Amino acid sequence: MPSAQTRSTTVRDSYAERSREYTDLFGTMESVHPSDRALVRSWAESLTGPVLDAGCGPGQWTDFLASTGLATRGVDLVTEFVARARREYPHLAFEVESVDDLAVADGSLGGVLAWYSLIHHEPERIRTPFAEFARVIRPGGGLLIGFFEGGRLEAFDHAVTTAYRWPVAELARELHATGFEVVETHTRTGAGRRPHGAIVAQRTGDASTGR
């Protein structure tokens, strides 16, 4: 099995190679399902910022979150995405960072959005970003994740690099184990689209103890 660093490099380089294609296909809010826009807006309006868009890609969700009035910053592994986001949304802050190791103080965030940014994490490593989110989100703060949903946990050949489908219940258990309470879940299927899942969670307890 490749190391976490090797896998991270593969994901970064694969997206960098296809960054323009990805941005053309998915880099605007017009490409987003209306139900997803409504969910993220409702979630954002329940938060007291600041908020991090973790795995922001070309920045459209970061801008969307900022439009709700939240202080918002975006981070991504892919330099090409961050450069594009800075050009497109110069009023916002974007940095090259890993969701596994955020340059954010403990308990300093009101929320984290991780919209399809964890789909390439192997199941045995999914707790790494979850634990990092638990570290940076204040108790009572929010987490919203979007992912590929499936009846069983399995890898599949994503267009960029290997990704994973998660049953909602299994991903919810991983969140609970890292200090989150699941508030609500959403799934959606449609012709020609992979099944979609979303989980809204709340940081519980004392962020300094992980309980």
DOSEBA-609122 format. One record per residue (C-alpha): z, y, x; chain; residue number from 1. Coordinates in nm, 2 decimals, padded with zeros to 4 digits. Each point is the difference from the previous one (the first is absolute). Last residue first. Example, Ala and Ser with C-alpha at 12.3 -4.5 7.8 and 13.67 -1.06 7.14 Angstrom:
BEGIN
{node {00.71 -00.11 01.37} 'A' 2}
{node {00.07 -00.34 -00.14} 'A' 1}
***
This chain:
BEGIN
{node {02.36 01.42 -01.39} 'A' 211}
{node {-00.22 00.10 00.30} 'A' 210}
{node {00.30 00.15 00.18} 'A' 209}
{node {-00.12 00.35 00.08} 'A' 208}
{node {-00.21 00.02 -00.33} 'A' 207}
{node {00.32 -00.05 -00.20} 'A' 206}
{node {-00.06 -00.16 -00.34} 'A' 205}
{node {-00.33 -00.03 -00.18} 'A' 204}
{node {-00.35 00.13 00.06} 'A' 203}
{node {-00.20 -00.01 -00.32} 'A' 202}
{node {-00.31 -00.20 -00.07} 'A' 201}
{node {-00.33 00.05 -00.18} 'A' 200}
{node {-00.23 -00.30 00.05} 'A' 199}
{node {-00.38 -00.01 -00.04} 'A' 198}
{node {-00.25 -00.28 -00.04} 'A' 197}
{node {-00.37 -00.03 -00.02} 'A' 196}
{node {-00.22 -00.31 -00.07} 'A' 195}
{node {-00.32 00.02 00.20} 'A' 194}
{node {-00.28 00.19 -00.17} 'A' 193}
{node {-00.34 -00.11 -00.14} 'A' 192}
{node {00.12 -00.03 -00.35} 'A' 191}
{node {00.35 00.13 -00.04} 'A' 190}
{node {00.36 -00.09 00.07} 'A' 189}
{node {00.32 00.21 -00.01} 'A' 188}
{node {00.36 -00.05 00.10} 'A' 187}
{node {00.30 00.24 -00.02} 'A' 186}
{node {00.36 -00.04 00.10} 'A' 185}
{node {00.31 00.21 -00.08} 'A' 184}
{node {00.34 00.10 00.15} 'A' 183}
{node {00.03 -00.25 00.29} 'A' 182}
{node {00.32 00.06 00.19} 'A' 181}
{node {-00.04 00.05 00.37} 'A' 180}
{node {00.21 -00.09 00.31} 'A' 179}
{node {-00.21 -00.23 00.22} 'A' 178}
{node {00.06 -00.32 -00.19} 'A' 177}
{node {-00.08 00.16 -00.33} 'A' 176}
{node {-00.34 00.11 00.13} 'A' 175}
{node {-00.08 -00.36 00.12} 'A' 174}
{node {00.11 -00.13 -00.34} 'A' 173}
{node {-00.24 00.25 -00.17} 'A' 172}
{node {-00.28 -00.13 00.21} 'A' 171}
{node {00.06 -00.35 -00.12} 'A' 170}
{node {00.03 00.10 -00.36} 'A' 169}
{node {-00.32 00.20 00.00} 'A' 168}
{node {-00.21 -00.28 00.14} 'A' 167}
{node {-00.15 00.11 00.32} 'A' 166}
{node {-00.36 00.00 00.12} 'A' 165}
{node {-00.06 00.04 00.37} 'A' 164}
{node {-00.25 00.17 00.23} 'A' 163}
{node {-00.22 -00.12 00.29} 'A' 162}
{node {-00.22 00.28 00.15} 'A' 161}
{node {-00.23 00.27 -00.13} 'A' 160}
{node {-00.19 -00.16 -00.29} 'A' 159}
{node {00.31 -00.20 -00.09} 'A' 158}
{node {-00.02 -00.37 00.06} 'A' 157}
{node {00.30 -00.15 -00.18} 'A' 156}
{node {00.35 -00.09 00.08} 'A' 155}
{node {00.23 -00.16 -00.25} 'A' 154}
{node {00.32 00.05 -00.20} 'A' 153}
{node {-00.05 -00.15 -00.34} 'A' 152}
{node {-00.10 00.12 -00.35} 'A' 151}
{node {-00.15 00.31 00.16} 'A' 150}
{node {00.04 00.38 00.03} 'A' 149}
{node {-00.17 00.21 00.26} 'A' 148}
{node {00.23 00.29 00.08} 'A' 147}
{node {00.13 00.34 -00.10} 'A' 146}
{node {00.35 00.11 00.11} 'A' 145}
{node {00.23 00.26 -00.14} 'A' 144}
{node {00.33 00.08 00.16} 'A' 143}
{node {00.26 00.24 -00.14} 'A' 142}
{node {00.32 00.17 00.11} 'A' 141}
{node {00.35 -00.09 -00.14} 'A' 140}
{node {00.14 -00.06 00.34} 'A' 139}
{node {-00.21 00.21 00.25} 'A' 138}
{node {-00.33 -00.15 00.12} 'A' 137}
{node {-00.04 -00.02 00.38} 'A' 136}
{node {00.18 -00.32 00.07} 'A' 135}
{node {-00.11 -00.18 -00.32} 'A' 134}
{node {-00.36 00.09 00.09} 'A' 133}
{node {00.05 -00.16 00.34} 'A' 132}
{node {00.15 -00.31 -00.15} 'A' 131}
{node {-00.31 -00.03 -00.23} 'A' 130}
{node {-00.23 00.06 00.29} 'A' 129}
{node {00.16 -00.29 00.19} 'A' 128}
{node {00.06 -00.22 -00.30} 'A' 127}
{node {-00.37 -00.07 -00.04} 'A' 126}
{node {00.00 -00.19 00.34} 'A' 125}
{node {00.03 -00.36 -00.12} 'A' 124}
{node {-00.26 00.08 -00.28} 'A' 123}
{node {-00.26 00.12 00.25} 'A' 122}
{node {-00.06 00.37 -00.03} 'A' 121}
{node {-00.36 00.08 -00.10} 'A' 120}
{node {00.07 00.12 -00.35} 'A' 119}
{node {00.27 00.24 00.11} 'A' 118}
{node {-00.20 00.32 -00.04} 'A' 117}
{node {-00.12 -00.07 -00.35} 'A' 116}
{node {00.19 00.30 -00.13} 'A' 115}
{node {00.32 00.04 00.20} 'A' 114}
{node {00.16 00.31 -00.16} 'A' 113}
{node {00.34 00.09 00.14} 'A' 112}
{node {00.28 00.19 -00.17} 'A' 111}
{node {00.27 00.26 00.02} 'A' 110}
{node {00.00 -00.01 00.37} 'A' 109}
{node {00.27 00.08 00.26} 'A' 108}
{node {00.21 -00.31 -00.01} 'A' 107}
{node {-00.04 -00.08 00.37} 'A' 106}
{node {-00.23 00.25 00.18} 'A' 105}
{node {-00.37 -00.05 00.01} 'A' 104}
{node {-00.23 -00.10 00.29} 'A' 103}
{node {-00.10 -00.32 -00.18} 'A' 102}
{node {-00.02 -00.33 00.16} 'A' 101}
{node {-00.14 -00.28 -00.22} 'A' 100}
{node {-00.21 00.24 -00.20} 'A' 99}
{node {-00.18 00.08 00.33} 'A' 98}
{node {-00.06 00.36 00.09} 'A' 97}
{node {-00.30 00.24 00.06} 'A' 96}
{node {00.11 00.32 -00.17} 'A' 95}
{node {-00.11 00.21 -00.30} 'A' 94}
{node {00.15 00.33 -00.12} 'A' 93}
{node {-00.15 00.18 -00.30} 'A' 92}
{node {-00.17 00.34 -00.04} 'A' 91}
{node {-00.30 -00.12 00.20} 'A' 90}
{node {-00.09 -00.25 -00.27} 'A' 89}
{node {-00.36 -00.11 00.07} 'A' 88}
{node {00.01 00.06 00.38} 'A' 87}
{node {00.34 -00.14 00.05} 'A' 86}
{node {-00.08 -00.30 -00.22} 'A' 85}
{node {-00.32 -00.07 00.20} 'A' 84}
{node {00.20 00.00 00.33} 'A' 83}
{node {00.27 -00.22 -00.15} 'A' 82}
{node {-00.26 -00.25 -00.12} 'A' 81}
{node {-00.18 -00.01 00.33} 'A' 80}
{node {00.33 -00.05 00.19} 'A' 79}
{node {00.08 -00.31 -00.20} 'A' 78}
{node {00.36 -00.10 00.00} 'A' 77}
{node {00.08 00.23 -00.30} 'A' 76}
{node {00.26 00.26 -00.10} 'A' 75}
{node {00.00 00.26 -00.28} 'A' 74}
{node {00.25 00.27 -00.07} 'A' 73}
{node {00.11 00.14 -00.34} 'A' 72}
{node {00.23 00.27 -00.12} 'A' 71}
{node {-00.02 -00.07 -00.37} 'A' 70}
{node {-00.15 00.24 -00.25} 'A' 69}
{node {-00.21 -00.24 -00.20} 'A' 68}
{node {-00.31 00.11 00.19} 'A' 67}
{node {00.17 -00.12 00.32} 'A' 66}
{node {-00.01 -00.36 -00.13} 'A' 65}
{node {-00.38 00.03 -00.07} 'A' 64}
{node {-00.06 00.15 00.35} 'A' 63}
{node {00.18 -00.29 00.15} 'A' 62}
{node {-00.19 -00.24 -00.22} 'A' 61}
{node {-00.33 00.14 00.12} 'A' 60}
{node {00.09 -00.01 00.37} 'A' 59}
{node {-00.28 -00.20 00.18} 'A' 58}
{node {00.23 -00.30 00.04} 'A' 57}
{node {00.35 00.08 -00.10} 'A' 56}
{node {00.17 -00.30 00.14} 'A' 55}
{node {00.35 00.12 -00.10} 'A' 54}
{node {-00.03 00.30 -00.22} 'A' 53}
{node {00.34 00.15 00.06} 'A' 52}
{node {00.20 00.20 -00.24} 'A' 51}
{node {00.24 00.30 00.04} 'A' 50}
{node {00.10 00.00 -00.28} 'A' 49}
{node {00.20 -00.02 -00.32} 'A' 48}
{node {-00.17 -00.27 -00.20} 'A' 47}
{node {-00.07 -00.07 -00.37} 'A' 46}
{node {-00.32 00.21 00.00} 'A' 45}
{node {-00.14 -00.22 00.28} 'A' 44}
{node {00.04 -00.32 -00.21} 'A' 43}
{node {-00.18 00.15 -00.30} 'A' 42}
{node {-00.28 00.13 00.23} 'A' 41}
{node {-00.03 -00.34 00.17} 'A' 40}
{node {-00.01 -00.18 -00.33} 'A' 39}
{node {-00.26 00.24 -00.16} 'A' 38}
{node {-00.22 -00.02 00.30} 'A' 37}
{node {00.02 -00.37 00.00} 'A' 36}
{node {-00.09 -00.03 -00.37} 'A' 35}
{node {-00.30 00.23 00.06} 'A' 34}
{node {-00.14 -00.24 00.26} 'A' 33}
{node {-00.07 00.18 00.33} 'A' 32}
{node {-00.35 00.06 00.13} 'A' 31}
{node {00.01 00.36 -00.14} 'A' 30}
{node {00.31 00.05 00.21} 'A' 29}
{node {-00.21 00.01 00.31} 'A' 28}
{node {-00.02 -00.21 00.31} 'A' 27}
{node {-00.09 -00.34 -00.15} 'A' 26}
{node {-00.37 -00.07 00.05} 'A' 25}
{node {-00.10 00.29 00.24} 'A' 24}
{node {00.33 -00.02 00.18} 'A' 23}
{node {-00.04 -00.38 00.06} 'A' 22}
{node {-00.35 00.04 00.13} 'A' 21}
{node {00.10 00.28 00.23} 'A' 20}
{node {00.31 -00.20 00.13} 'A' 19}
{node {-00.19 -00.32 00.06} 'A' 18}
{node {00.06 -00.04 00.37} 'A' 17}
{node {00.33 00.18 -00.02} 'A' 16}
{node {00.11 -00.24 -00.28} 'A' 15}
{node {-00.07 -00.30 00.22} 'A' 14}
{node {00.16 00.16 00.30} 'A' 13}
{node {00.33 00.08 -00.18} 'A' 12}
{node {00.02 -00.35 -00.16} 'A' 11}
{node {-00.07 -00.18 00.32} 'A' 10}
{node {00.25 00.22 00.19} 'A' 9}
{node {00.27 -00.07 -00.26} 'A' 8}
{node {-00.07 -00.37 00.03} 'A' 7}
{node {00.03 00.01 00.38} 'A' 6}
{node {00.32 00.20 -00.02} 'A' 5}
{node {00.15 -00.24 -00.26} 'A' 4}
{node {-00.08 -00.29 00.23} 'A' 3}
{node {-00.29 -00.24 -00.09} 'A' 2}
{node {00.09 -00.34 -00.14} 'A' 1}
***
